[in-house]
């Protein structure tokens, strides 16, 4: 199976992604039927976790802050103090990088929180630092 950027991935099972709706952000309770897409892969992971019956979800390493991002006005925001990845060469092989919209991602996280709260699921943010404040914070160092 070929995914994007021409990457061949063998031994995988694709899933059906449904794009975000204009009137709101959907949440799939049955990923065998579809996965609701939005502005962050973390939203996809949360849907997978909920489908597997996980009732406490801990987010680790979700900085929610990027070197280059855009705001809800479509303006590009550059923060030279931020390093996005563990290596400077991480995305050098790609011409057109996805520029995250952190304002829209925040709305996605709020939709996940709303779904979780109404279904008895707890989502915690165990990231050291970062700018994601939608979920209750827990201290990473006390988890393990």
DSSP file (Angstrom, degrees, kcal/mol; ACC not computed):
  #  RESIDUE AA STRUCTURE BP1 BP2  ACC     N-H-->O    O-->H-N    N-H-->O    O-->H-N    TCO  KAPPA ALPHA  PHI   PSI    X-CA   Y-CA   Z-CA
    1    1 A X              0   0    0      0, 0.0     8,-3.2     0, 0.0     2,-0.5   0.000 360.0 360.0 360.0 133.7    0.0    0.0    0.0
    2    2 A X  B     -A    8   0A   0      6,-0.2     6,-0.2     1,-0.1     3,-0.1  -0.866 360.0-179.4 -99.5 130.1    1.3    3.5   -0.9
    3    3 A X        -     0   0    0      4,-2.7     3,-0.4    -2,-0.5     2,-0.2   0.412  45.7 -45.6 -97.8-127.2    0.5    6.1    1.6
    4    4 A X  S >  S+     0   0    0      1,-0.2     3,-1.5     2,-0.1    -1,-0.3  -0.705 118.7  30.9-109.4 167.8    1.6    9.7    1.2
    5    5 A X  T 3  S-     0   0    0      1,-0.3    -1,-0.2    -2,-0.2    -2,-0.0   0.727 127.9 -74.6  57.1  25.1    5.0   11.2    0.1
    6    6 A X  T 3  S+     0   0    0     -3,-0.4     2,-0.4     1,-0.2    -1,-0.3   0.683  85.7 157.6  68.7  18.2    5.3    7.9   -1.9
    7    7 A X    <   -     0   0    0     -3,-1.5    -4,-2.7     1,-0.0     2,-0.5  -0.646  34.2-144.3 -80.1 126.2    6.1    5.9    1.1
    8    8 A X  B     -A    2   0A   0     -2,-0.4     2,-0.5    -6,-0.2    -6,-0.2  -0.803  17.1-173.6 -91.1 126.6    5.3    2.2    0.6
    9    9 A X        -     0   0    0     -8,-3.2     3,-0.4    -2,-0.5     2,-0.2  -0.960   4.8-165.6-123.8 112.6    4.0    0.5    3.7
   10   10 A X        +     0   0    0     -2,-0.5     3,-0.1     1,-0.2    -2,-0.0  -0.648  65.7  27.2 -97.3 155.6    3.5   -3.3    3.6
   11   11 A X  S    S+     0   0    0     -2,-0.2     2,-0.3     1,-0.2    -1,-0.2   0.777  91.1 125.6  72.1  27.8    1.5   -5.4    6.0
   12   12 A X        -     0   0    0     -3,-0.4     2,-0.5   -11,-0.0    -1,-0.2  -0.809  54.4-140.0-117.5 158.6   -0.9   -2.7    7.0
   13   13 A X        -     0   0    0     -2,-0.3    -3,-0.0    -3,-0.1     2,-0.0  -0.971  23.6-140.0-115.6 115.8   -4.7   -2.3    7.0
   14   14 A X        -     0   0    0     -2,-0.5     2,-0.3     1,-0.0     0, 0.0  -0.315  13.0-145.6 -71.0 158.6   -5.9    1.1    5.9
   15   15 A X        -     0   0    0     20,-0.0     2,-0.5    -2,-0.0    17,-0.1  -0.913  21.4-105.2-123.5 155.2   -8.8    2.7    7.7
   16   16 A X        -     0   0    0     -2,-0.3    19,-2.7    15,-0.3     2,-0.5  -0.670  34.1-157.7 -82.9 120.4  -11.6    4.9    6.3
   17   17 A X  E     -b   35   0B   0     -2,-0.5     2,-0.5    17,-0.2    19,-0.2  -0.856   3.3-158.1-102.4 130.8  -11.0    8.6    7.2
   18   18 A X  E     -b   36   0B   0     17,-2.8    19,-3.2    -2,-0.5     3,-0.1  -0.932  24.1-123.3-106.2 125.7  -14.0   11.0    7.2
   19   19 A X        -     0   0    0     -2,-0.5    19,-0.1    17,-0.2     7,-0.1  -0.227  36.4 -84.2 -68.1 157.3  -13.0   14.6    6.9
   20   20 A X        -     0   0    0      1,-0.1     2,-0.2    16,-0.1     5,-0.2  -0.300  45.7-125.0 -61.0 139.7  -14.0   17.2    9.4
   21   21 A X  B >   -C   24   0C   0      3,-1.0     3,-0.9     1,-0.1    -1,-0.1  -0.537  10.1-126.4 -86.3 153.5  -17.4   18.7    8.9
   22   22 A X  T 3  S+     0   0    0      1,-0.2    -1,-0.1    -2,-0.2     3,-0.1   0.825 109.2  52.2 -66.9 -31.1  -18.0   22.4    8.7
   23   23 A X  T 3  S-     0   0    0      1,-0.2     2,-0.3     0, 0.0    -1,-0.2   0.370 126.0 -40.8 -91.1   6.0  -20.6   22.3   11.5
   24   24 A X  B <   -C   21   0C   0     -3,-0.9    -3,-1.0     2,-0.0     2,-0.6  -0.901  66.0 -73.2 156.4 176.5  -18.4   20.6   14.0
   25   25 A X        -     0   0    0     -2,-0.3    13,-0.1    -5,-0.2    -5,-0.1  -0.907  43.5-144.6-107.3 119.6  -15.9   17.9   14.7
   26   26 A X        -     0   0    0     -2,-0.6     2,-0.4    11,-0.2    85,-0.0  -0.350   4.0-150.9 -77.6 160.0  -17.2   14.3   14.6
   27   27 A X        -     0   0    0     -2,-0.1     2,-0.5     8,-0.0    10,-0.1  -0.977  13.5-137.7-133.8 121.0  -15.9   11.6   16.9
   28   28 A X        -     0   0    0     -2,-0.4     3,-0.2     1,-0.2    23,-0.1  -0.653  18.5-176.9 -83.7 125.7  -16.0    8.0   15.7
   29   29 A X  S    S+     0   0    0     -2,-0.5     2,-0.3     1,-0.2    -1,-0.2   0.538  83.2  45.2 -91.2  -9.6  -17.1    5.4   18.2
   30   30 A X    >>  -     0   0    0      4,-0.2     3,-1.9     1,-0.1     4,-1.7  -0.778  60.8-178.8-137.6  90.6  -16.5    2.6   15.7
   31   31 A X  T 34 S+     0   0    0     -2,-0.3   -15,-0.3     1,-0.3    -1,-0.1   0.632  80.1  72.9 -68.2 -12.3  -13.2    2.9   13.9
   32   32 A X  T 34 S+     0   0    0      1,-0.1    -1,-0.3   -17,-0.1   -16,-0.1   0.781 107.3  36.7 -68.1 -25.0  -14.0   -0.3   11.9
   33   33 A X  T <4 S-     0   0    0     -3,-1.9     2,-0.3     1,-0.4    -2,-0.2   0.881 134.3 -36.7 -90.5 -48.0  -16.5    2.0   10.1
   34   34 A X     <  -     0   0    0     -4,-1.7     2,-0.4   -19,-0.1    -1,-0.4  -0.979  43.9-128.6-168.1 163.4  -14.6    5.2    9.9
   35   35 A X  E     -b   17   0B   0    -19,-2.7   -17,-2.8    -2,-0.3     2,-0.4  -0.996  29.5-127.1-121.8 127.4  -12.2    7.5   11.8
   36   36 A X  E     -b   18   0B   0     -2,-0.4     2,-0.3   -19,-0.2   -17,-0.2  -0.604  26.9-147.1 -75.6 128.0  -13.1   11.2   12.1
   37   37 A X        +     0   0    0    -19,-3.2   -11,-0.2    -2,-0.4     2,-0.2  -0.695  29.2 148.8 -96.3 146.7  -10.2   13.3   10.8
   38   38 A X        -     0   0    0     -2,-0.3    67,-0.1     2,-0.2     6,-0.1  -0.674  60.5 -56.4-150.6-149.7   -9.3   16.7   12.2
   39   39 A X  S    S+     0   0    0     65,-0.2     2,-0.3    -2,-0.2    62,-0.2   0.343 110.1  44.6 -90.2   6.2   -6.2   18.9   12.7
   40   40 A X    >>  -     0   0    0      1,-0.1     3,-1.3    65,-0.1     4,-0.8  -0.983  66.2-137.4-151.5 138.6   -4.0   16.6   14.8
   41   41 A X  H 3> S+     0   0    0     -2,-0.3     4,-2.2     1,-0.3     5,-0.2   0.732 102.7  72.7 -64.0 -21.7   -3.1   12.9   14.6
   42   42 A X  H 3> S+     0   0    0      1,-0.2     4,-2.4     2,-0.2    -1,-0.3   0.859  91.3  57.2 -61.1 -34.3   -3.6   12.8   18.4
   43   43 A X  H <> S+     0   0    0     -3,-1.3     4,-1.9     2,-0.2    -1,-0.2   0.903 106.2  49.0 -62.7 -41.5   -7.3   13.0   17.7
   44   44 A X  H  X S+     0   0    0     -4,-0.8     4,-2.0     1,-0.2    -2,-0.2   0.926 110.7  50.4 -61.6 -45.2   -7.1    9.9   15.6
   45   45 A X  H  X S+     0   0    0     -4,-2.2     4,-2.5     1,-0.2    -2,-0.2   0.877 107.5  53.6 -62.8 -38.6   -5.1    8.1   18.4
   46   46 A X  H  X S+     0   0    0     -4,-2.4     4,-2.6     2,-0.2    -1,-0.2   0.906 107.8  50.6 -63.4 -41.1   -7.8    9.1   21.0
   47   47 A X  H  X S+     0   0    0     -4,-1.9     4,-2.4     2,-0.2    -2,-0.2   0.901 110.5  49.4 -63.4 -40.3  -10.5    7.6   18.9
   48   48 A X  H  X S+     0   0    0     -4,-2.0     4,-1.8     2,-0.2    -2,-0.2   0.924 111.4  49.4 -62.8 -44.1   -8.5    4.3   18.6
   49   49 A X  H  <>S+     0   0    0     -4,-2.5     5,-2.3     1,-0.2     4,-0.2   0.924 111.7  47.7 -62.1 -45.2   -7.9    4.3   22.3
   50   50 A X  H ><5S+     0   0    0     -4,-2.6     3,-1.7     1,-0.2    -1,-0.2   0.914 109.7  53.3 -62.9 -42.8  -11.6    4.8   23.1
   51   51 A X  H 3<5S+     0   0    0     -4,-2.4    -1,-0.2     1,-0.3    -2,-0.2   0.854 105.8  54.5 -59.6 -35.3  -12.6    2.1   20.6
   52   52 A X  T 3<5S-     0   0    0     -4,-1.8    -1,-0.3    -5,-0.2    -2,-0.2   0.458 123.5-106.5 -80.2   0.2  -10.2   -0.3   22.4
   53   53 A X  T < 5 +     0   0    0     -3,-1.7     2,-0.4     1,-0.3    -3,-0.2   0.588  63.7 156.2  90.4  10.4  -12.1    0.4   25.6
   54   54 A X      < -     0   0    0     -5,-2.3    -1,-0.3    -6,-0.2     3,-0.1  -0.582  18.5-177.9 -74.4 127.9   -9.4    2.6   27.3
   55   55 A X  S    S+     0   0    0     -2,-0.4    67,-2.8     1,-0.2     2,-0.4   0.558  70.1  50.0-105.6 -12.7  -11.1    4.9   29.9
   56   56 A X  E     -d  122   0D   0     65,-0.2     2,-0.5     2,-0.0    -1,-0.2  -0.981  69.0-173.4-128.0 118.9   -8.0    6.8   31.0
   57   57 A X  E     -d  123   0D   0     65,-3.0    67,-3.4    -2,-0.4     2,-0.5  -0.943   7.1-161.6-116.7 130.1   -5.8    8.3   28.3
   58   58 A X  E     -d  124   0D   0     -2,-0.5     2,-0.5    65,-0.2    67,-0.2  -0.953   8.4-150.4-114.2 119.3   -2.5   10.0   29.0
   59   59 A X  E     -d  125   0D   0     65,-3.1    67,-3.0    -2,-0.5     2,-0.4  -0.775  16.9-174.5 -89.4 127.1   -1.1   12.3   26.4
   60   60 A X        +     0   0    0     -2,-0.5    67,-0.1    65,-0.2     3,-0.1  -0.987  64.0   7.4-126.2 126.9    2.7   12.4   26.5
   61   61 A X  S    S+     0   0    0     -2,-0.4     2,-1.2     1,-0.2     3,-0.2   0.730  75.8 142.7  80.0  23.1    4.8   14.7   24.3
   62   62 A X        +     0   0    0      1,-0.2    70,-0.4    -3,-0.1    -1,-0.2  -0.719  16.8 169.3 -96.4  85.7    1.9   16.8   22.9
   63   63 A X        -     0   0    0     -2,-1.2    68,-3.6    67,-0.2    69,-0.3   0.852  22.7-158.0 -67.8 -35.2    3.7   20.2   22.9
   64   64 A X        +     0   0    0     66,-0.2     2,-0.3    -3,-0.2    -1,-0.1   0.863  62.2  97.9  57.6  37.0    0.9   21.9   20.9
   65   65 A X        -     0   0    0     19,-0.1     2,-0.3    67,-0.0    -1,-0.2  -0.938  53.6-172.3-156.3 127.4    3.5   24.5   19.9
   66   66 A X        -     0   0    0     -2,-0.3    13,-0.2     1,-0.1     3,-0.2  -0.851  36.5-122.4-128.6 158.1    5.5   24.5   16.7
   67   67 A X  S    S+     0   0    0     -2,-0.3    12,-2.8     1,-0.3     2,-0.5   0.938 109.3  22.3 -60.7 -47.7    8.4   26.4   15.1
   68   68 A X  E    S+F   78   0E   0     10,-0.2    32,-0.5    -3,-0.1     2,-0.3  -0.989  83.0 141.1-122.9 126.2    6.1   27.3   12.1
   69   69 A X  E     -F   77   0E   0      8,-2.4     8,-3.7    -2,-0.5     2,-0.4  -0.874  37.8-125.0-145.8 178.9    2.3   27.3   12.5
   70   70 A X  E     -Fg  76 101E   0     30,-2.6    32,-0.9    -2,-0.3    33,-0.6  -0.971  16.3-138.1-131.1 152.8   -0.7   29.3   11.5
   71   71 A X    >   -     0   0    0      4,-1.9     3,-2.2    -2,-0.4     6,-0.0  -0.357  42.1 -86.1 -97.1-177.2   -3.4   30.9   13.4
   72   72 A X  T 3  S+     0   0    0      1,-0.3    -1,-0.0     2,-0.1    29,-0.0   0.665 126.8  60.9 -66.9 -15.5   -7.2   30.9   12.7
   73   73 A X  T 3  S-     0   0    0      2,-0.1    -1,-0.3     0, 0.0     3,-0.1   0.469 117.9-112.0 -86.0  -2.5   -6.7   34.0   10.5
   74   74 A X    <   +     0   0    0     -3,-2.2     2,-0.3     1,-0.3    -2,-0.1   0.525  69.5 145.9  83.2   6.3   -4.4   32.0    8.2
   75   75 A X        -     0   0    0      1,-0.1    -4,-1.9    -5,-0.0     2,-0.4  -0.572  51.8-120.9 -79.2 138.6   -1.4   34.0    9.3
   76   76 A X  E     -F   70   0E   0     -2,-0.3     2,-0.5    -6,-0.2    -6,-0.3  -0.653  26.5-161.6 -79.7 131.4    1.9   32.2    9.5
   77   77 A X  E     -F   69   0E   0     -8,-3.7    -8,-2.4    -2,-0.4     2,-0.5  -0.966   3.1-165.5-117.3 126.4    3.5   32.4   13.0
   78   78 A X  E     -F   68   0E   0     -2,-0.5     2,-0.6   -10,-0.2   -10,-0.2  -0.954   7.5-175.1-116.4 126.4    7.2   31.7   13.4
   79   79 A X    >   -     0   0    0    -12,-2.8     3,-1.8    -2,-0.5    -2,-0.0  -0.911   6.7-167.5-118.7 102.0    8.7   31.0   16.9
   80   80 A X  T 3  S+     0   0    0     -2,-0.6    -1,-0.1     1,-0.3   -13,-0.1   0.610  82.7  67.0 -66.9 -10.3   12.5   30.7   16.6
   81   81 A X  T 3  S+     0   0    0    -14,-0.1     2,-0.4    -3,-0.0    -1,-0.3   0.555  86.2  87.1 -85.0  -7.0   12.7   29.3   20.1
   82   82 A X    <   -     0   0    0     -3,-1.8     2,-0.5   -16,-0.1    -3,-0.1  -0.786  56.5-164.2-101.9 134.6   10.9   26.1   19.2
   83   83 A X        -     0   0    0     -2,-0.4    -3,-0.0     1,-0.1     5,-0.0  -0.977   6.9-164.2-112.1 119.1   12.5   22.9   17.8
   84   84 A X        +     0   0    0     -2,-0.5     2,-0.2     4,-0.0    -1,-0.1   0.869  63.0  26.5 -73.9 -38.8    9.8   20.7   16.4
   85   85 A X  S    S-     0   0    0      2,-0.1     6,-0.0     1,-0.0     3,-0.0  -0.723  79.9-106.1-128.8 171.2   11.6   17.4   16.0
   86   86 A X  S    S+     0   0    0     -2,-0.2     2,-0.3     1,-0.1    -1,-0.0   0.593 106.0  35.7 -74.8 -11.1   14.4   15.4   17.6
   87   87 A X  S >  S-     0   0    0      1,-0.1     3,-1.4     0, 0.0     4,-0.2  -0.998  72.4-134.7-142.7 143.6   16.6   16.0   14.5
   88   88 A X  T 3  S+     0   0    0     -2,-0.3     3,-0.4     1,-0.3    -1,-0.1   0.725 106.8  59.0 -67.4 -20.9   17.0   19.0   12.2
   89   89 A X  T >  S+     0   0    0      1,-0.2     3,-1.1     2,-0.1     4,-0.3   0.391  72.9 109.6 -87.4   3.7   16.9   16.7    9.2
   90   90 A X  T <  S+     0   0    0     -3,-1.4     3,-0.2     1,-0.3    -1,-0.2   0.859  92.5  16.4 -51.8 -48.3   13.5   15.3   10.1
   91   91 A X  T >  S+     0   0    0     -3,-0.4     3,-1.6    -4,-0.2    -1,-0.3   0.169  89.4 110.9-113.5  17.1   11.5   16.9    7.2
   92   92 A X  T <  S+     0   0    0     -3,-1.1    -1,-0.1     1,-0.3    -2,-0.1   0.675  73.7  61.4 -68.6 -15.2   14.3   17.9    4.8
   93   93 A X  T 3  S+     0   0    0     -4,-0.3     2,-0.4    -3,-0.2    -1,-0.3   0.397  92.4  79.5 -90.2   3.8   13.2   15.3    2.3
   94   94 A X    <   -     0   0    0     -3,-1.6     3,-0.2     1,-0.1    -3,-0.0  -0.929  58.3-163.3-116.7 135.2    9.8   16.9    1.8
   95   95 A X  S    S+     0   0    0     -2,-0.4     2,-0.7     1,-0.2    -1,-0.1   0.922  82.8  38.3 -80.4 -46.5    9.1   20.0   -0.4
   96   96 A X  S    S-     0   0    0      3,-0.0     2,-0.2     2,-0.0    -1,-0.2  -0.875  76.2-166.3-113.5 102.1    5.6   21.0    0.9
   97   97 A X        -     0   0    0     -2,-0.7     2,-0.4    -3,-0.2    -6,-0.0  -0.592  27.1-110.4 -87.4 147.2    5.3   20.6    4.7
   98   98 A X        -     0   0    0     -2,-0.2     2,-0.7     1,-0.0    -1,-0.1  -0.619  27.7-148.1 -71.5 128.1    2.0   20.7    6.5
   99   99 A X        -     0   0    0     -2,-0.4   -30,-0.2   -30,-0.0    -1,-0.0  -0.897  19.6-130.8-101.0 113.5    1.8   23.8    8.5
  100  100 A X        -     0   0    0     -2,-0.7   -30,-2.6   -32,-0.5     2,-0.8  -0.317   4.7-143.7 -68.6 143.9   -0.3   23.1   11.6
  101  101 A X  B  >  -g   70   0E   0    -32,-0.2     4,-2.4   -62,-0.2   -30,-0.2  -0.888  14.9-172.1-104.1  99.9   -3.1   25.4   12.7
  102  102 A X  H  > S+     0   0    0    -32,-0.9     4,-2.1    -2,-0.8    -1,-0.1   0.782  81.9  58.8 -70.1 -26.5   -2.9   25.4   16.4
  103  103 A X  H  > S+     0   0    0    -33,-0.6     4,-1.4     2,-0.2    -1,-0.2   0.941 111.2  41.8 -64.2 -45.4   -6.1   27.4   16.9
  104  104 A X  H  > S+     0   0    0      1,-0.2     4,-1.9     2,-0.2   -65,-0.2   0.878 112.0  55.3 -68.2 -37.9   -8.0   24.7   14.9
  105  105 A X  H  X S+     0   0    0     -4,-2.4     4,-2.6     1,-0.2    -1,-0.2   0.890 103.5  55.5 -61.4 -38.2   -6.1   21.9   16.8
  106  106 A X  H  X S+     0   0    0     -4,-2.1     4,-2.2     1,-0.2    -1,-0.2   0.910 106.1  50.8 -60.6 -41.6   -7.3   23.4   20.0
  107  107 A X  H  X S+     0   0    0     -4,-1.4     4,-2.0     2,-0.2    -1,-0.2   0.878 109.0  52.3 -62.6 -37.1  -10.9   23.1   18.9
  108  108 A X  H  X S+     0   0    0     -4,-1.9     4,-2.1     2,-0.2    -2,-0.2   0.929 109.4  47.9 -63.7 -45.3  -10.2   19.5   18.0
  109  109 A X  H  X S+     0   0    0     -4,-2.6     4,-2.4     1,-0.2    -2,-0.2   0.869 109.9  53.5 -63.6 -35.5   -8.8   18.8   21.5
  110  110 A X  H  X S+     0   0    0     -4,-2.2     4,-2.5     2,-0.2    -1,-0.2   0.877 107.2  51.4 -66.0 -36.9  -11.9   20.6   22.9
  111  111 A X  H  X S+     0   0    0     -4,-2.0     4,-2.4     2,-0.2    -2,-0.2   0.892 110.0  49.5 -65.4 -39.6  -14.1   18.2   20.9
  112  112 A X  H  X S+     0   0    0     -4,-2.1     4,-2.8     2,-0.2    -2,-0.2   0.912 111.4  49.2 -63.9 -42.3  -12.2   15.2   22.3
  113  113 A X  H  X S+     0   0    0     -4,-2.4     4,-3.1     2,-0.2     5,-0.2   0.916 110.4  50.3 -63.0 -43.9  -12.6   16.6   25.8
  114  114 A X  H  X S+     0   0    0     -4,-2.5     4,-1.9     2,-0.2    -2,-0.2   0.927 113.2  45.9 -60.8 -46.0  -16.4   17.1   25.3
  115  115 A X  H  X S+     0   0    0     -4,-2.4     4,-0.6     2,-0.2    -2,-0.2   0.949 114.7  47.6 -61.6 -48.5  -16.8   13.6   24.0
  116  116 A X  H ><>S+     0   0    0     -4,-2.8     5,-2.7     1,-0.2     3,-1.2   0.926 110.7  50.9 -60.3 -46.9  -14.7   12.1   26.8
  117  117 A X  H ><5S+     0   0    0     -4,-3.1     3,-0.7     1,-0.3    -1,-0.2   0.873 110.9  48.7 -60.1 -37.4  -16.5   14.1   29.5
  118  118 A X  H 3<5S+     0   0    0     -4,-1.9    -1,-0.3    -5,-0.2    -2,-0.2   0.541 115.8  44.2 -82.1  -4.8  -19.9   13.0   28.3
  119  119 A X  T <<5S-     0   0    0     -3,-1.2    -1,-0.2    -4,-0.6    -2,-0.2   0.165 114.9-104.7-124.2  16.9  -18.8    9.3   28.1
  120  120 A X  T < 5S+     0   0    0     -3,-0.7     2,-0.4    -4,-0.3    -3,-0.2   0.801  74.6 137.4  68.6  29.1  -17.0    8.9   31.4
  121  121 A X      < -     0   0    0     -5,-2.7     2,-0.5    -6,-0.2    -1,-0.2  -0.898  42.6-147.7-110.1 137.0  -13.5    8.9   29.8
  122  122 A X  E     -d   56   0D   0    -67,-2.8   -65,-3.0    -2,-0.4     2,-0.5  -0.897  10.1-169.9-106.1 130.6  -10.6   10.8   31.4
  123  123 A X  E     -d   57   0D   0     -2,-0.5    13,-0.7   -67,-0.2     2,-0.3  -0.985   9.6-170.8-118.6 125.0   -7.9   12.4   29.2
  124  124 A X  E     -de  58 136D   0    -67,-3.4   -65,-3.1    -2,-0.5     2,-0.7  -0.868  21.2-135.5-115.5 147.8   -4.9   13.7   31.0
  125  125 A X  E     +de  59 137D   0     11,-2.9    13,-2.2    -2,-0.3   -65,-0.2  -0.903  27.4 168.3-102.0 109.2   -2.0   15.8   29.7
  126  126 A X        +     0   0    0    -67,-3.0     2,-0.2    -2,-0.7    14,-0.2   0.127  32.2 130.1-105.6  18.4    1.3   14.4   31.0
  127  127 A X        -     0   0    0    -68,-0.3     2,-0.7   -65,-0.1    11,-0.1  -0.514  63.7-122.1 -72.7 136.7    3.5   16.4   28.7
  128  128 A X  S    S-     0   0    0     -2,-0.2     2,-0.2    11,-0.1    -1,-0.1  -0.723  79.7 -29.9 -76.6 116.8    6.3   18.3   30.3
  129  129 A X  S    S+     0   0    0     -2,-0.7     3,-0.2     1,-0.1    -2,-0.1  -0.475  86.5 129.8  74.1-144.8    5.7   21.9   29.4
  130  130 A X        -     0   0    0     -2,-0.2   -66,-0.2     1,-0.2   -67,-0.2  -0.119  66.3 -96.0  80.9 176.9    3.9   22.5   26.1
  131  131 A X  S    S+     0   0    0    -68,-3.6     2,-0.8   -69,-0.1   -67,-0.2   0.251  77.9 117.5-119.5  10.4    0.9   24.7   25.4
  132  132 A X        +     0   0    0    -70,-0.4    -5,-0.1   -69,-0.3     3,-0.1  -0.726  24.5 158.8 -83.9 113.2   -1.9   22.3   25.5
  133  133 A X        +     0   0    0     -2,-0.8    -1,-0.1     1,-0.1     4,-0.1   0.149  44.5  96.6-120.6  17.5   -4.2   23.3   28.3
  134  134 A X  S    S+     0   0    0      2,-0.1     2,-0.3     0, 0.0    -1,-0.1   0.837  82.3  52.5 -75.6 -33.8   -7.5   21.6   27.3
  135  135 A X  S    S-     0   0    0      1,-0.1   -11,-0.2    -3,-0.1     2,-0.1  -0.709  99.4 -90.3-107.1 154.2   -7.0   18.6   29.5
  136  136 A X  E     -e  124   0D   0    -13,-0.7   -11,-2.9    -2,-0.3     2,-0.3  -0.368  47.4-125.4 -58.4 134.0   -6.2   18.2   33.2
  137  137 A X  E     -e  125   0D   0    -13,-0.2     2,-0.3    -4,-0.1   -11,-0.2  -0.632  27.4-175.6 -85.7 141.4   -2.4   18.2   33.7
  138  138 A X        -     0   0    0    -13,-2.2     2,-0.7    -2,-0.3     3,-0.1  -0.952  35.5-102.0-129.7 154.4   -0.7   15.4   35.5
  139  139 A X    >   -     0   0    0     -2,-0.3     3,-1.8     1,-0.2     4,-0.4  -0.664  23.5-152.4 -80.9 114.2    3.0   15.1   36.4
  140  140 A X  G >> S+     0   0    0     -2,-0.7     3,-1.8     1,-0.3     4,-0.6   0.870  92.7  60.8 -51.0 -42.4    4.7   12.7   34.0
  141  141 A X  G 34 S+     0   0    0      1,-0.3    -1,-0.3     2,-0.2     3,-0.1   0.634 101.0  53.7 -69.0 -13.1    7.4   11.8   36.6
  142  142 A X  G <4 S+     0   0    0     -3,-1.8    -1,-0.3     1,-0.1    -2,-0.2   0.485  94.4  72.5 -95.0  -3.4    4.7   10.4   39.0
  143  143 A X  T <4        0   0    0     -3,-1.8    -2,-0.2    -4,-0.4    -1,-0.1   0.816 360.0 360.0 -81.7 -30.9    3.2    8.1   36.4
  144  144 A X     <        0   0    0     -4,-0.6    -1,-0.1    -3,-0.1    -2,-0.1   0.404 360.0 360.0-120.9 360.0    5.9    5.4   36.2
